[in-house]
Amino acid sequence: MKILGIGNAIVDVICKVDDNFITKNNLTKSTMKLIFDQSEFKNLLKNLKIEKTVSGGSVANSIVGVSQLGNKVGFIGKVSDDEFGSKYEDGLKKENVEYFYSKKKEELPTGTCLILVTPDSERTMCTFLGTAGKINENDVNTHAIQKSEIIFLEGYLWDEGDPKKAFDKAIKFSNKVAMSLSDQFCVDRHKTHFLELVKNKLDITFANEQEITSLIDAKNFEEVINFSKQLNKLMVITRGEKGAIAIKGEDVIECGIEKNLKILDLTGAGDLFAAGFLHGVVNQLSIKESLEKGTEMSSKVIQQIGARL
């Protein structure tokens, strides 16, 4: 297998609402709210008509992208044996992703992200992680990891306790490890652990400029480049309108953005960029070509609604 993703298994549940629903439920339009109370989440969902469900989560989005480019891929993510868990599994199988997880009845339900679309096309998200964040080392299929060229992890999933043990086990048995730092919030919360991973455990690190700057407390981008050169591993950084850059040893390779795009929704831009880049790596493309493939994929996804092509 080319790439095995390990990440939060979250079902995206897309519903159309009016502005009044957002106000009435004390939500802030265009933001993402984490919900920790299951009954609060159920109350939000109970009066809504579900338009569509998608097997989401950051790394899962990337893995589907790699599959769409014709590669053999798999995914590990924790779901419960419930309606959304079954939909999650079916959704991945439809995208030719092998799902290395046997669902069973868990204390918490399958993780869900409620995506509320208002008439102005803005998306307001409410995420209930459910059992997704409770992944542990027993959920990690060692055989699948050993048979994969690269495993791809997400910073969103890393946490003290069981998820950390799952990460450690995955890394121990892997041939090559890539990880996305995911979000500045994750970086700030787990800075010392993430820095240790980047320096000592990861072969490829994906980050945006804010995340990597925060991780190493850099004063400017020159410091980021110097840090990455000394690592002598592959550091891939997206920089918004400045394009993307990959650094390995003394090699610094840049790639500009595609121009004149009709941007509709930035959801999934980073996930699909990683998909394109990893496709390049497992198919022996040059670093420059891999950056270009990542840019092509992210450019496509931001010109449509949702994180899937």
C-alpha positions as CSV (number, residue, x, y, z in Angstrom):
1,M,0.0,0.0,0.0
2,K,1.2,3.5,-0.8
3,I,-0.1,5.6,2.1
4,L,-2.0,4.8,5.3
5,G,-3.7,7.7,7.1
6,I,-4.4,7.7,10.9
7,G,-6.7,10.4,12.0
8,N,-9.9,11.6,13.5
9,A,-12.8,9.7,11.9
10,I,-15.5,12.5,11.7
11,V,-18.7,12.4,9.8
12,D,-19.5,15.7,8.2
13,V,-23.2,16.3,8.4
14,I,-24.3,19.1,6.0
15,C,-27.5,20.9,6.8
16,K,-29.0,24.1,5.3
17,V,-30.2,26.7,7.9
18,D,-31.3,30.3,8.0
19,D,-29.5,33.1,9.9
20,N,-32.0,32.9,12.7
21,F,-30.9,29.3,13.5
22,I,-27.3,30.6,14.0
23,T,-28.4,33.4,16.3
24,K,-30.9,31.4,18.2
25,N,-28.3,28.8,19.1
26,N,-25.7,31.4,20.1
27,L,-23.3,30.4,17.3
28,T,-20.8,32.7,15.6
29,K,-21.2,32.5,11.8
30,S,-18.2,31.1,9.9
31,T,-16.5,29.7,12.9
32,M,-16.0,26.2,14.3
33,K,-17.2,25.4,17.8
34,L,-16.1,22.3,19.7
35,I,-19.1,20.8,21.6
36,F,-18.3,18.5,24.5
37,D,-21.8,17.8,25.7
38,Q,-23.5,15.0,23.7
39,S,-27.0,16.2,24.6
40,E,-26.3,19.7,23.4
41,F,-25.1,18.2,20.1
42,K,-28.2,16.0,19.8
43,N,-30.5,19.0,20.4
44,L,-28.8,21.0,17.6
45,L,-29.2,18.1,15.2
46,K,-32.8,16.9,16.1
47,N,-34.8,19.5,14.1
48,L,-32.5,19.7,11.1
49,K,-32.9,18.1,7.7
50,I,-29.6,16.4,6.7
51,E,-28.7,17.3,3.1
52,K,-25.6,15.1,2.9
53,T,-23.1,13.1,5.0
54,V,-19.4,12.8,4.1
55,S,-16.7,10.7,5.8
56,G,-14.4,13.5,6.9
57,G,-11.6,14.5,9.1
58,S,-8.4,16.2,8.0
59,V,-6.2,13.1,7.2
60,A,-9.2,11.2,5.8
61,N,-9.8,14.1,3.3
62,S,-6.1,13.8,2.3
63,I,-6.3,10.0,1.9
64,V,-9.4,10.3,-0.3
65,G,-7.5,12.8,-2.4
66,V,-4.5,10.4,-2.8
67,S,-6.9,7.6,-3.7
68,Q,-8.6,9.8,-6.4
69,L,-5.1,10.2,-7.9
70,G,-5.0,6.5,-8.4
71,N,-3.0,5.3,-5.5
72,K,-3.7,2.3,-3.2
73,V,-4.4,3.8,0.3
74,G,-5.9,2.9,3.7
75,F,-7.2,4.7,6.8
76,I,-7.4,4.0,10.5
77,G,-9.8,6.0,12.6
78,K,-12.1,5.2,15.5
79,V,-15.9,5.1,15.1
80,S,-18.7,3.4,17.1
81,D,-21.0,0.8,15.8
82,D,-23.9,3.2,15.1
83,E,-25.6,4.8,12.2
84,F,-22.9,7.4,11.5
85,G,-20.2,4.8,12.1
86,S,-21.7,2.7,9.3
87,K,-22.0,5.8,7.0
88,Y,-18.4,6.6,7.7
89,E,-17.1,3.2,6.7
90,D,-19.3,3.1,3.6
91,G,-18.2,6.6,2.6
92,L,-14.5,5.6,2.6
93,K,-15.1,2.3,0.7
94,K,-16.9,4.3,-2.0
95,E,-13.7,6.3,-2.5
96,N,-11.6,3.1,-2.7
97,V,-10.0,3.6,0.7
98,E,-9.3,0.4,2.7
99,Y,-10.6,0.9,6.2
100,F,-8.5,-0.9,8.8
101,Y,-10.8,-0.6,11.7
102,S,-13.5,-3.0,13.1
103,K,-16.2,-0.9,14.7
104,K,-17.8,-2.0,17.9
105,K,-20.3,-0.4,20.4
106,E,-18.4,2.4,22.2
107,E,-19.3,4.5,25.2
108,L,-19.3,7.6,22.9
109,P,-20.9,7.9,19.5
110,T,-19.1,8.3,16.2
111,G,-17.5,11.8,15.9
112,T,-19.6,14.3,14.0
113,C,-19.1,17.7,12.5
114,L,-22.3,19.6,11.9
115,I,-21.8,21.9,8.9
116,L,-24.5,24.6,8.9
117,V,-24.8,26.4,5.5
118,T,-26.6,29.7,5.6
119,P,-28.2,31.3,2.5
120,D,-25.0,33.4,1.9
121,S,-23.0,30.1,1.5
122,E,-21.1,30.7,4.8
123,R,-20.4,27.5,6.7
124,T,-20.7,27.4,10.5
125,M,-19.3,24.2,12.1
126,C,-20.1,22.4,15.4
127,T,-17.9,19.5,16.1
128,F,-18.5,16.7,18.6
129,L,-15.4,14.5,18.6
130,G,-17.2,11.6,20.2
131,T,-15.2,8.3,20.1
132,A,-12.8,9.6,17.4
133,G,-10.5,11.3,20.0
134,K,-10.4,8.1,22.1
135,I,-8.1,6.2,19.7
136,N,-5.7,3.9,21.5
137,E,-2.8,1.6,20.6
138,N,-5.2,-1.4,20.2
139,D,-6.9,0.4,17.4
140,V,-3.7,0.6,15.4
141,N,-3.2,-2.2,12.9
142,T,0.6,-3.0,13.0
143,H,0.4,-5.2,9.9
144,A,-1.2,-2.4,7.8
145,I,1.4,0.1,8.9
146,Q,4.4,-2.2,8.0
147,K,2.9,-2.8,4.6
148,S,2.6,0.9,3.8
149,E,5.3,3.1,2.2
150,I,4.2,6.1,4.3
151,I,1.9,6.7,7.2
152,F,0.3,10.1,7.5
153,L,-0.7,11.4,10.9
154,E,-2.6,14.6,12.0
155,G,-1.8,17.0,14.8
156,Y,-5.5,17.2,15.6
157,L,-5.4,13.6,16.9
158,W,-2.4,13.9,19.2
159,D,-3.2,14.1,22.8
160,E,-1.8,12.9,26.1
161,G,-2.7,9.4,27.1
162,D,-4.2,6.9,24.7
163,P,-3.8,8.9,21.5
164,K,-0.1,9.5,22.2
165,K,0.4,5.7,22.7
166,A,-1.4,5.1,19.4
167,F,0.9,7.6,17.7
168,D,4.0,6.0,19.3
169,K,3.0,2.5,18.1
170,A,2.3,3.7,14.6
171,I,5.6,5.5,14.3
172,K,7.5,2.5,15.8
173,F,6.3,0.1,13.0
174,S,6.3,2.6,10.1
175,N,8.6,2.7,7.1
176,K,8.3,6.5,6.7
177,V,6.2,9.0,8.7
178,A,4.5,12.2,7.5
179,M,2.4,14.4,9.8
180,S,0.4,17.6,9.4
181,L,0.7,20.1,12.4
182,S,-3.0,20.7,11.6
183,D,-3.7,24.0,13.4
184,Q,-2.0,26.7,15.4
185,F,-4.2,25.8,18.4
186,C,-2.7,22.3,18.4
187,V,0.8,23.6,18.0
188,D,0.5,26.0,20.9
189,R,-1.1,23.4,23.1
190,H,1.5,20.6,22.4
191,K,4.5,22.7,21.5
192,T,7.2,20.6,23.2
193,H,5.8,17.3,22.0
194,F,5.3,18.5,18.4
195,L,8.9,19.9,18.3
196,E,10.2,16.6,19.5
197,L,8.2,14.8,16.8
198,V,9.4,17.2,14.1
199,K,13.1,16.9,15.1
200,N,13.3,13.2,15.9
201,K,10.4,11.2,14.6
202,L,9.0,12.6,11.3
203,D,10.4,12.2,7.8
204,I,7.9,14.8,6.3
205,T,6.3,17.6,8.2
206,F,3.4,19.6,6.7
207,A,2.6,23.0,8.2
208,N,1.4,26.4,7.3
209,E,3.6,29.5,7.9
210,Q,1.8,30.4,11.2
211,E,2.1,26.9,12.6
212,I,5.8,26.4,12.0
213,T,6.6,30.0,13.1
214,S,4.8,29.4,16.3
215,L,6.3,25.9,16.8
216,I,9.9,27.3,16.8
217,D,9.1,30.8,18.1
218,A,10.6,32.3,15.0
219,K,10.9,36.0,14.6
220,N,10.8,35.8,10.8
221,F,10.6,33.3,7.9
222,E,14.4,33.3,7.5
223,E,14.6,31.6,10.9
224,V,12.1,29.0,9.7
225,I,14.2,28.2,6.7
226,N,17.4,27.9,8.8
227,F,15.7,25.6,11.3
228,S,14.4,23.4,8.4
229,K,17.8,23.2,6.7
230,Q,19.4,22.0,9.9
231,L,16.8,19.3,10.4
232,N,17.8,17.7,7.1
233,K,14.3,16.2,6.8
234,L,11.5,17.2,4.4
235,M,9.6,20.3,5.6
236,V,6.7,21.4,3.5
237,I,5.2,24.8,4.3
238,T,2.2,26.5,2.7
239,R,2.2,30.3,2.7
240,G,-1.2,31.4,1.5
241,E,-0.8,33.9,-1.4
242,K,3.0,33.4,-1.3
243,G,2.6,29.8,-2.5
244,A,4.4,26.8,-1.0
245,I,7.9,25.9,-0.1
246,A,9.8,22.6,0.6
247,I,13.1,22.5,2.4
248,K,15.4,19.5,2.7
249,G,19.0,20.1,3.7
250,E,20.4,23.0,1.7
251,D,17.7,22.6,-1.0
252,V,14.9,25.2,-0.9
253,I,12.2,24.7,-3.5
254,E,9.4,27.1,-4.1
255,C,6.1,27.0,-6.0
256,G,3.7,29.9,-6.6
257,I,-0.1,29.8,-6.4
258,E,-2.4,29.4,-9.4
259,K,-3.9,32.7,-10.5
260,N,-7.4,33.9,-11.3
261,L,-9.2,31.3,-9.3
262,K,-12.9,31.7,-8.3
263,I,-12.5,30.8,-4.6
264,L,-15.7,29.5,-3.1
265,D,-14.6,27.7,0.1
266,L,-11.2,27.3,1.7
267,T,-12.2,24.1,3.5
268,G,-9.8,21.3,2.7
269,A,-7.2,23.4,1.0
270,G,-4.4,22.1,3.2
271,D,-5.7,18.5,3.2
272,L,-5.8,18.4,-0.6
273,F,-2.4,20.1,-0.9
274,A,-0.9,17.3,1.3
275,A,-2.7,14.7,-0.9
276,G,-1.1,16.1,-4.1
277,F,2.4,16.3,-2.5
278,L,2.3,12.8,-1.0
279,H,1.1,11.5,-4.4
280,G,4.3,13.0,-5.8
281,V,6.5,11.4,-3.1
282,V,5.2,7.8,-3.6
283,N,5.3,8.1,-7.3
284,Q,9.0,9.3,-7.4
285,L,8.2,12.8,-8.7
286,S,10.7,15.6,-7.9
287,I,10.0,17.9,-4.9
288,K,9.2,20.7,-7.3
289,E,6.7,18.5,-9.2
290,S,5.2,17.3,-5.8
291,L,4.7,21.0,-4.8
292,E,3.0,21.7,-8.1
293,K,0.7,18.6,-7.7
294,G,-0.2,19.8,-4.2
295,T,-1.0,23.3,-5.5
296,E,-3.1,21.9,-8.3
297,M,-5.2,19.8,-5.9
298,S,-5.7,22.6,-3.4
299,S,-6.6,25.0,-6.2
300,K,-9.3,22.7,-7.4
301,V,-10.9,22.1,-4.0
302,I,-11.2,25.8,-3.1
303,Q,-13.2,26.5,-6.2
304,Q,-16.0,24.3,-4.9
305,I,-18.0,23.8,-1.7
306,G,-16.6,21.1,0.7
307,A,-13.3,19.4,1.3
308,R,-13.6,16.7,-1.5
309,L,-13.1,16.7,-5.2
